[in-house]
Amino acid sequence: MKEFEIYKKEINILYVEDDDTTREKLTKFLSRKFNNIESSINGAEGLIKFHEKKSKNEKFDLIISDINMPMMDGITMLEKIREIDSTIPVILITARTETSNLLKAIHLHVEDYITKPLDLEVIDAKLEKITKDLFYRSSYESQKKELENYISIINQEAIVSKINKEGIITFVNEAFCNISLYNEEELIGQPYYITKHPDVSDSIVKNIWKTVLKGETWTGTYKNRAKDNSEYFSKSKIVPLYDSTGKEIEEYLYIQFINTEEEHIKRQNNKNILQQISFYKKSIANMQKELNTSKEETASLIKNMHDYETRYNEINNKRVDLLKQLESYEQNNLENSKLQLMAKKDKNKQFDIIYDSLTKAKSLNAKLEKQIEELLKLEERNNTALESYREKEVDFIKRINNLKDLVSNLENENEKLKTNKSLLSFGK
């Protein structure tokens, strides 16, 4: 899992080893798995580093230490560390013959052992197991703290009680006493359904308890009866609370919120806001789709304009070439001396051929000029259409940004409403 890999990289490890070769080899191996490794050459130096870390309000998450070292051995160092921190995991590196030291280490709650000569695969497996335990322990503590914060907030806003595994009330807050009109002494030790209204059948109560026994959260609207026989409805939730292993249920947290008309109005307003947000998001999606279509059409139009421009250049080049040919033809043929033309027997026929060629050339030139004129007009229309698409694109972007701002404001308003709402959903 990604969270575990990130956590594992950042844990702080103290490695204590007097043998330079072993220390260098294992430090290099550990550095590939962890970012924060501090090494010491004996127990005394390791203890000093432990105290230095403590003085900075920091801590080592794991200690790996050899046992036999000069100045101070690993067992003595661990004994002194345990006087300050009884929970930090420790792995001892030991020879197989050190039975007496192993017995001492057991009483000092050593997490695991690594025997010499060092086997990196074995070390890797042990480190993976211990770091996973550390990760789950850290996650549990974090969730526990978060839950305690939630409970503190809920305790101020909601009707709260705690129930043991037998369904008996072990705790009630002031709000519970105020709404039920029972005092704390009358509620502690009673079944959690003491405020059950007669309209709520026993089968419903059994189904509720069956749900929470499976470790699931029960949520629903519950009809209650106070001590003076007045009735009230509550949005209720029963949440299982686990022990540090996360496997065994210790007790249940029972949270209730009075289901008033004001609450109904808030929820309806919240629903309306969510519907508006959904509508505006759909509008933005549709406008975005139109904008994309407009961009595609604009791109196609630009491509066509490029094609027209290429064709225009080709026709214009042909026109220029034809004009040059015509000019050359007129210079070479039409400027001949009238005497030379008159001297030829078929002068009339020759003149007709030349005139006919000249007429065809002029006709072709006229067609080419007409095509050029049409292309110029088409280019002008495309430019106008392109400008229109660009204006439309700017307008779309402006409208989308306005709608996004509106959606953002509505979501902020929705978050404010959620803050003032009940915290029923925290246990799901």
C-alpha positions in Angstrom: 0.0 0.0 0.0 1.2 3.5 -0.9 0.7 5.0 2.6 2.8 2.2 4.2 5.7 2.7 1.8 5.7 6.4 2.5 5.6 5.8 6.2 8.3 3.2 6.1 10.7 5.5 4.2 10.4 8.2 6.9 10.8 6.2 10.1 13.9 7.0 12.3 16.3 4.1 13.0 19.2 4.0 15.5 21.7 1.3 14.5 24.4 0.4 17.1 27.3 -1.8 16.1 31.0 -1.8 17.1 32.3 -3.8 14.1 33.2 -1.4 11.3 32.7 -3.9 8.5 29.3 -5.1 9.8 28.2 -1.6 10.6 29.1 -0.3 7.1 27.4 -3.2 5.3 24.2 -3.1 7.3 24.0 0.7 7.2 24.3 0.6 3.4 21.5 -2.0 3.2 19.2 -0.1 5.6 19.8 3.2 3.7 18.2 1.6 0.6 15.0 1.0 2.5 14.9 4.0 5.0 15.8 7.7 4.7 16.7 8.3 8.3 19.5 6.1 9.7 21.8 7.1 12.6 24.6 4.7 13.5 26.8 4.4 16.7 29.9 2.4 17.5 28.8 1.3 21.0 26.0 1.4 23.5 27.2 4.5 25.3 27.2 6.5 22.0 23.8 5.0 21.1 22.4 6.1 24.5 23.7 9.6 24.0 22.0 9.8 20.6 18.8 8.5 22.1 18.9 11.3 24.7 19.7 14.0 22.1 16.8 12.9 20.0 14.5 13.0 23.1 15.7 16.5 24.0 14.6 17.8 20.6 11.1 16.4 21.2 11.8 13.8 18.6 12.2 10.0 18.8 13.6 6.9 17.2 11.0 4.6 15.8 13.2 1.5 15.9 16.5 0.5 17.5 18.8 -2.2 16.0 21.7 -3.1 18.2 24.5 -5.6 18.7 24.8 -7.1 22.2 28.6 -7.4 22.8 30.2 -4.0 22.5 33.0 -2.1 24.3 32.2 0.7 26.9 28.5 -0.3 27.1 26.9 -3.4 25.7 23.5 -3.5 24.0 21.6 -5.0 27.0 22.8 -2.2 29.3 21.9 0.4 26.8 18.5 -1.1 26.4 17.9 -1.2 30.1 18.6 2.5 30.4 16.4 3.3 27.3 13.5 1.2 28.8 13.6 3.5 31.9 12.6 6.3 29.6 10.7 4.6 26.8 9.0 1.2 27.4 7.4 0.9 23.9 10.1 1.6 21.3 10.7 -1.6 19.2 14.2 -3.1 19.5 16.0 -5.7 17.4 19.1 -7.3 18.9 21.9 -8.7 16.8 23.4 -11.7 18.6 25.5 -14.8 18.3 23.9 -18.1 18.9 25.8 -18.8 22.1 24.6 -15.7 24.1 21.7 -17.5 25.9 22.0 -15.5 29.1 21.8 -12.2 27.3 18.8 -13.5 25.4 17.0 -14.2 28.6 17.7 -10.7 29.8 16.4 -9.3 26.5 13.1 -11.1 26.8 12.4 -9.3 30.1 13.2 -6.0 28.3 10.6 -6.7 25.6 12.9 -7.1 22.6 10.9 -7.2 19.4 13.1 -9.6 17.5 16.6 -11.1 17.1 19.0 -11.2 14.2 21.7 -13.9 14.4 25.2 -13.7 13.1 26.4 -14.1 10.4 23.9 -11.6 9.0 21.5 -12.8 6.4 20.1 -9.8 4.5 17.0 -11.7 3.3 16.1 -12.6 6.9 16.8 -9.0 8.1 14.6 -7.7 5.3 11.7 -10.0 6.3 12.0 -9.0 9.9 12.1 -5.3 9.2 9.1 -5.6 6.9 7.1 -7.2 9.7 8.2 -4.7 12.4 7.6 -1.6 10.2 4.2 -2.9 9.3 3.4 -3.2 13.0 4.7 0.3 13.6 2.6 1.6 10.7 -0.6 0.0 12.0 0.1 1.1 15.5 0.7 4.7 14.3 -2.5 4.5 12.2 -4.4 3.3 15.2 -3.1 6.0 17.5 -3.9 8.6 14.8 -7.5 7.3 14.3 -8.0 7.0 18.0 -7.0 10.6 18.5 -9.2 11.7 15.7 -12.1 9.7 17.1 -11.5 11.3 20.5 -11.7 14.7 18.9 -14.9 13.8 17.1 -16.4 12.5 20.3 -15.4 15.7 22.2 -17.2 17.7 19.5 -20.2 15.4 19.3 -20.4 15.4 23.1 -21.1 19.1 23.0 -23.6 18.9 20.2 -25.3 15.5 20.4 -26.9 13.0 22.7 -24.0 10.6 23.5 -23.8 7.4 25.5 -21.4 4.4 25.6 -22.6 0.8 25.8 -20.6 -2.3 26.8 -20.6 -5.6 24.9 -23.6 -6.7 26.9 -25.7 -3.7 25.8 -25.5 -1.9 29.2 -25.0 1.8 29.4 -21.6 2.8 30.9 -21.6 6.5 30.1 -24.1 9.3 29.2 -23.4 13.0 28.5 -25.4 15.9 29.9 -27.5 16.2 26.7 -28.7 12.7 27.1 -29.9 13.5 30.7 -31.6 16.7 29.6 -33.6 15.2 26.7 -34.5 11.9 28.5 -35.2 13.6 31.9 -33.3 10.8 33.7 -30.3 11.6 35.8 -26.9 9.9 35.2 -27.3 7.5 38.1 -30.7 6.3 36.7 -29.2 5.6 33.3 -25.8 4.0 34.1 -26.2 0.2 34.3 -29.5 0.2 32.3 -30.0 -1.4 28.9 -29.2 1.0 26.0 -32.9 0.9 24.9 -34.2 2.3 28.2 -35.7 5.3 26.3 -37.3 3.0 23.7 -40.9 4.1 22.9 -43.5 1.3 23.0 -44.2 1.9 19.3 -40.7 0.5 18.6 -41.0 -3.3 18.4 -38.7 -5.7 20.2 -37.7 -7.2 16.8 -36.3 -3.8 15.7 -34.2 -3.7 18.9 -32.9 -7.2 18.3 -32.0 -6.3 14.7 -30.1 -3.3 15.9 -28.1 -5.3 18.3 -27.5 -8.1 15.8 -26.0 -5.5 13.4 -23.6 -4.0 15.9 -22.5 -7.4 17.2 -21.2 -8.1 13.6 -19.0 -5.0 13.9 -21.2 -2.9 11.6 -22.5 0.6 12.2 -26.2 0.9 12.7 -27.9 4.1 11.5 -31.6 5.0 11.6 -34.4 7.2 13.0 -35.4 6.1 16.5 -38.5 6.9 18.5 -37.8 7.6 22.2 -39.8 8.1 25.3 -38.6 10.4 28.1 -39.1 9.8 31.8 -42.2 11.9 31.8 -43.6 9.8 28.9 -43.1 12.6 26.4 -41.7 11.4 23.1 -39.0 12.6 20.7 -37.4 11.3 17.5 -33.7 11.1 17.0 -31.4 10.4 14.1 -29.3 7.6 15.7 -26.0 5.9 15.1 -24.3 3.0 17.0 -20.6 2.7 16.2 -18.3 -0.2 17.4 -15.1 0.9 19.1 -12.1 -1.5 18.8 -9.1 -2.3 20.9 -5.5 -1.4 19.9 -5.3 -4.6 17.7 -8.3 -3.4 15.7 -9.8 -6.9 15.9 -11.8 -7.0 19.2 -14.7 -4.7 20.0 -14.4 -3.1 23.4 -17.6 -1.1 23.5 -20.1 0.9 21.4 -20.7 4.6 20.9 -24.3 5.6 20.7 -24.9 9.0 19.1 -28.3 10.7 18.7 -29.4 14.0 17.1 -32.9 15.4 17.7 -34.7 15.3 14.4 -36.4 18.7 14.4 -38.1 20.7 11.7 -35.2 23.1 11.6 -32.9 20.1 10.9 -35.2 19.0 8.1 -35.1 22.5 6.5 -31.3 22.5 6.7 -31.1 19.2 5.0 -33.6 20.3 2.3 -31.6 23.4 1.7 -28.5 21.3 1.5 -30.2 19.0 -1.0 -31.3 22.0 -3.1 -27.7 23.3 -3.2 -26.3 20.0 -4.2 -29.0 19.8 -7.0 -28.0 23.3 -8.2 -24.3 22.3 -8.1 -25.1 19.2 -10.2 -27.2 21.3 -12.7 -24.4 23.9 -13.1 -21.8 21.2 -13.5 -23.9 19.7 -16.3 -24.3 23.1 -17.9 -20.5 23.6 -17.7 -20.0 20.2 -19.3 -22.4 21.0 -22.1 -20.8 24.4 -22.7 -17.4 22.8 -22.6 -18.6 20.3 -25.2 -20.0 23.2 -27.4 -16.7 25.0 -27.0 -14.7 21.9 -28.1 -17.0 21.6 -31.1 -16.4 25.2 -31.9 -12.7 24.7 -31.6 -12.8 21.8 -34.0 -14.9 23.7 -36.5 -12.4 26.6 -36.2 -9.5 24.3 -36.8 -11.2 22.8 -39.8 -11.9 26.3 -41.2 -8.3 27.3 -40.7 -7.2 24.2 -42.6 -9.6 25.0 -45.4 -8.3 28.5 -45.6 -4.8 27.2 -45.9 -6.0 24.9 -48.7 -7.7 27.8 -50.4 -4.6 30.0 -50.0 -2.5 27.2 -51.6 -4.9 26.9 -54.5 -5.1 30.7 -54.9 -1.3 30.8 -55.2 -1.3 28.0 -57.7 -3.9 29.8 -59.9 -2.2 33.1 -59.5 1.1 31.6 -60.6 -0.6 30.1 -63.6 -2.1 33.5 -64.4 1.3 35.2 -64.2 2.9 32.5 -66.4 0.0 32.9 -68.9 0.4 36.6 -69.0 4.1 36.2 -69.6 3.5 33.7 -72.4 0.9 36.1 -73.9 3.2 39.0 -73.8 5.9 37.0 -75.4 3.5 35.7 -78.0 2.4 39.2 -78.9 5.9 40.4 -79.1 7.0 37.5 -81.3 4.0 37.3 -83.6 1.8 40.4 -83.5 4.7 42.9 -83.9 5.8 41.4 -87.1 5.8 43.7 -90.0 2.5 44.2 -91.8 4.5 43.8 -95.0 5.7 40.3 -94.0 2.1 39.3 -93.2 0.8 40.8 -96.5 3.5 38.9 -98.4 2.2 35.6 -97.3 -0.5 34.0 -99.4 -2.4 32.7 -96.5 -2.1 35.9 -94.5 -5.9 35.9 -93.6 -5.7 32.4 -92.3 -2.6 33.1 -90.4 -4.1 36.2 -88.8 -7.2 34.3 -87.8 -5.1 31.6 -86.1 -3.2 34.2 -84.2 -6.3 36.1 -83.3 -8.1 33.0 -82.2 -5.1 32.0 -80.0 -5.1 35.5 -78.5 -8.8 35.4 -77.8 -8.5 32.0 -76.0 -5.6 33.2 -74.0 -7.6 36.3 -72.9 -10.6 34.1 -72.1 -8.5 31.8 -70.0 -7.0 34.8 -68.2 -10.5 36.2 -67.5 -11.6 32.8 -66.0 -8.5 32.8 -63.8 -9.1 36.3 -62.6 -12.7 35.3 -61.8 -11.6 32.3 -59.8 -9.1 34.5 -58.0 -11.9 37.0 -57.2 -14.1 34.2 -55.9 -11.2 32.8 -53.7 -10.6 36.3 -52.3 -14.3 36.6 -51.4 -14.3 33.1 -49.8 -11.2 34.1 -47.8 -13.0 37.2 -46.6 -16.1 35.1 -45.6 -13.8 32.6 -43.8 -12.0 35.3 -41.9 -15.4 36.7 -40.8 -16.6 33.2 -39.7 -13.3 32.6 -37.9 -13.6 35.9 -36.0 -17.1 34.9 -35.0 -15.9 31.5 -33.7 -13.2 33.2 -31.7 -15.7 35.6 -30.2 -18.0 32.7 -29.4 -15.0 30.8 -27.8 -14.2 33.8 -25.6 -17.8 34.1 -24.6 -18.0 30.4 -23.7 -14.8 30.5 -21.6 -16.2 33.6 -19.8 -19.5 31.8 -19.1 -17.8 28.6 -17.9 -15.6 30.6 -15.5 -18.6 32.4 -14.1 -20.4 29.0 -13.6 -17.3 27.5 -12.0 -17.2 30.5 -9.6 -20.9 29.9 -8.8 -20.3 26.2 -8.2 -17.4 27.0 -5.9 -19.5 29.4 -3.9 -22.3 26.9 -3.7 -19.9 24.2 -2.5 -18.5 26.5 0.1 -22.0 27.2 1.3 -22.7 23.5 1.3 -19.5 22.9 3.5 -20.7 25.6 5.9 -24.1 23.8 6.1 -22.4 20.5 6.7 -20.3 22.0 9.5 -23.5 23.1 11.3 -25.2 19.7 10.6 -25.1 16.6 12.7 -21.9 14.5 12.6 -23.8 11.3 12.0 -21.6 10.2 9.2 -18.3 10.1 11.0 -18.4 6.5 12.0 -19.3 5.0 8.6 
